[in-house]
Every structure is written in C-alpha cells, then in structure tokens.
C-alpha cells in the first residue's frame, strides 16, 4: 500500500468536511485557504524572525538594547512579515522600512525595544503590570506605523491600532510573568529569554488572526 | 453524514491548481529575476556585492564585542614582556577562565572560539584553560587516541570544525589577543564506562574492593566533600539527582557510570604521556593543566595489576581491606607522585618553555580522598603554577580555605591563584558573591584568580542579564589597586 493510497481517502474526507462547513457558513473554500495560509505564514515567520534575531541581538534589561539592535530586530521581523503580506496585499513595499524605523525609534526612547528586553524586577505582579503597559505602548506605536502603511488598501484599517496594542499588552504581560516564574525557579536569566519567546509566539499567533480578520473580513464575520 | 462529492472534488482540484500555479510562478520569477540580474550586474559588480556581503558578515561576527585591541595589547604588553622566556611570563595578576565542552556551546558553534577569545581579551583576562581531554575523547586531532580508539577527535567537534583544529584555533586567536593558552586535561584518569577506551581496554581500569569498576556513589559524600567540589561531585554522580525537570534535562548528556583508568598501568600512563606530548610539541601552547581528576579515588586500587604490584613490594601481602588505611593511601599516593614526576620531566623535555599547571582541591581533601599529594609535587618543583579550587558559597568558609597552611607554603614557591566558581546551569551564582571572593583573594595577595567556567561568566545562564554581568566583570577586572598586587616569590629552586 503506497502512501498516496493511504492519504487520498484522508484528504478526501477532510476536504468533504471542509466543503460542508463552507456551504453551511456561506464561505468560499478559496477564501478560507487564503486566510489559513496568511495566518500560518504570518505567525510562523514572525516567530521564526524573532528567533533568528536572537542570533544577533542579546536580550537584556532596558538600556542594554541599543538603537542599532532595535533597527536590526525591526528589519528581520519586518522582512519576514513583508514576505507573507505581499502575496495578500499590494503596495506594502515599505513594510520593512516601517518596521525597522519603528523598532529603532522605540529603542531610542526610555521604555526601549520591549520585544528584546526583560523587566528588572522579580516581583510577578509588577512584571505583569509593567508588561501590560509597555506591551500596550509598543503595540500602539507599531500599530500606528503599520496602520499608516495599509490605511489605503484595507478597509477599517484603524482597527489594527487598538487590536495590535491589546495583543502586545496581553502577550508581553504573559511572557514576562511566565519568564519571571521560571526565573524564580531556576535562578537563570535564560528564563526571561524563554518568556520572551513565548510572548512572541503569542504575538505572532494573535496578530496573525488580527491581520486575517482585516484582510478577509468575510471570514471574520461568518466564522 | 451527507457529503457533497462534487464540491469536495472541486475543492481538491482548486487546491491542486493553486499549488501548481504557485510553484510555476516561483520558478518563473526565479528565472526572470536571475536573467534580469545577470544582464544588469557585470562581473565586476558581482565581485563588489560578494565582497560587501562578506564585509557585513564580518561586521556581524564582531557585533557585540567591538574590540579595543590597542588598549588590550598595551595592557598586556605591560603584563608580559615577550623577551622573557615563557616560564617567567606569569602575568602580574593571573586572570584565567576554564573553557569546557560540558554544558557549553563555545567549542561547537562556528563563532564560539573567536567570540570567547575576543571578549576575554576585552575584559582584561590573560589566561585560558581550554579542555582537550574529556569523557574519553580528545578535543584536538590526536594521533595517540586514534591509534587506540580509532577516533582522533570528539565526533561532534570534528563535524563543527571541518577546516581548522579547534585547539589550533584557540592558540592562534588566544595569542593574537595576548592570552596564555594552557590546554586542560579535564578528565585526567576519569573515564565514562561506556567510552570506547573503557570498552576496548577494560583491563586498563582500576576497581574497588568488591571488583566493581564503577566509581562509588557517595564516595565524596563526606562533610568536607559535600561542599568541596560540587562540580566534580556532580560530574561523578555522587550527589543525589536533582528533582527538577529542568535539572534532569540539563544533566541528560552527562555520563551516568564513571570509572577510573589505573594510574599505575603502563598503557594508561603511555596514553596520558602521549596526549600531553602531542599537545606540547604540536601546538604553540604556554603550558598544560591537570586538575583534581589527575588523581586516584581512595576506594580504587584493587585491580589485579595494582594488587600484584603491591604484593611484589610487600612480600606477597595483599593490600589492606580498608581503602582508607594510612599506609595503603601513602603507597598509592607515592606511585601517583612518581608518575607526576615522569610527566613533568616529559613536558620539560618536549617543551622547555611550557608550564605545568595543576588545579586541585585543598590539600587535605585532595590527599585523603584523591590520593593527590600536591604539596610534595610543589616542593619537588613538578608543578609550575597552582590554581586551587575553592568553590564555596559562604565567604567565611572561602576565606578560611585561603588561610590554610599548605596554600601559604605553596605560594612561597610558585604562583598560586584561586579557582572561583561563577556558576553552573544548576547552580547559578550572583555576581556579588564572585566580587567578594575576587576581592578576598586579592586582599590576601594571591597570584590571581581563575573562573569556572566561560559559559557562566556572562551568558544567559547566569542570574543577571549578560550585559549587566559584563559591565560588572569589566569593572572588577580593571580594578586592581597597587596595594593588592600579588605576592609572588618565584623560588623555583
């Protein structure tokens, strides 16, 4: 029995169920496929880009991450996101530049490039509150910059700003909390790095859902 | 369940079409972009682009350790005069660090060694002890070991260093940064029982009275030992396994069963001498180092070879049943000392400028539990530098160790520096403790300090953020006041 003999009926069954689901909800299968592709690509590549950035950027506390680090991190993440977006959206050539400059700019100011920094406190409540505030701030700045990019092509693009801010706020708070718990248990700074990896995973997944809902609103309303 | 077959089929076909379209688009794009690029970029421009890319790569590789080579060189020039013979080139303050392969990626990542050498020089270190012998494997191309086990180097290391021998790279880069490179034979006589050498030559291993070749769990579990060399103890598997999942994960690569090569066996001695000779004659090293594993755990010595040797020297009497018997300890310790003498003579013959450094535990413990009579070795002039392992968390205990007689006795003869634990993955150590111990050693005018180990100096595996830790070390290493200069009386006669 070949692999295709086995896989064919499975794929067939899956596609049948998907088709039925689409029919019930009044959705086009191709739109679902596009949405899923966008989400998978966005979430996967954003997270991967963060992991790649760790080869060049050393995570540290507030002042440890320089403007150059911010620019580099922004470039890597922007490049990954642009790679996914350009298939679904035209005129996003400047996405990389916007991401690079936004992160560079964030690193210039006192709060810093939150995506690559960890809080100095070990108190879990403070970590959560700081994470929520700083994450919200970063999400807002990035959201504004990215909204400016897509405002002409995407209807109701303004929604991206509060959505992004909320996602960053929740994800960074959770990541810093998780990192703090782990650090208390292990006593090692690497725990905070793991916390940020988790946070970026959440950011990638949730913002992926957000971008799908913006670019494919029919999916969002019917699902 | 009702299934609409026609819709399913259409979905399948659209999926197929989409994939084909996507693939063909990519192929088309690749070919057109290549054609257009080829037409646009001349050969010369291509070279410029390649050179630019290489430049960017080089820039990235030196990203976080922008050198102050001039400062370092000037500083090192003050410490070491190149006109002096190497044996006299002990820096004003020894600032060493051990580089190991266990729980460390430095030897295995392509940028690991250059980065480490660069950062250490920048931080005013002047000595490195890179591992060359661990777990029955060598960390350089060893013809001696290849003859015995068929493997010239640890396989993973051979894979990650296809072009240059890692020790060669370490020596080349170390000397470029004015660092003394003293290869460290970390495992000494210790060997995992599943290592090729132990499997192929079980007769080379010594054993306990009950015939077991395995190092007894709890051997070092005395009060003195419990705090003493927790790193060695951890390696030896004498400590009860940590409970945490993370701890279990981190120690997953460690050998579970350890044995001991018989220090008296001629083939074992030949192996160690062969390894040492290779290193000192084929590499431009500044010396070599052995540590507490160049020893003989007190429980061992009941193997047929040792027993027959003992009987031959004691009118047919068998060794005492008690491994801690004073005379029995003395006899074995003397045999080990004799081999140390041979080793020193061989090093001196092969490389007159090479130093023989030893990093043992405090004297009393080293003798009673490891049969390592290093006081005699120092007195006889078989050791050129001593780096005593004082891995204590409690400052009072640490200082008490520094005040012990044998240490004072040794420092009258040779440079004695203090080995300070900067942490392990399982036992992170805050910088404050390190600072106190360094200052305490300096206050007592020892010849320097050496840190165990590279990966816990300033990495993610420390309690503080790496950059914070680097700032602290930078300050600590440049903070030497004249009144704390080491008190070395190089009476080597």
Interface residues (C-beta under 8 A of the other chain):
Chain A: X11 X12 X15 X16 X18 X19 X20 X23 X29 X30 X33 X56 X58 X59 X60 X61 X64 X118 X185 X186 X187 X188 X189 X190 X193
Chain B: X1 X2 X3 X4 X5 X7 X8 X11 X12 X14 X15 X18 X60 X63 X64 X244 X246 X425 X428 X460 X461 X462 X463 X464 X465 X466 X467 X468
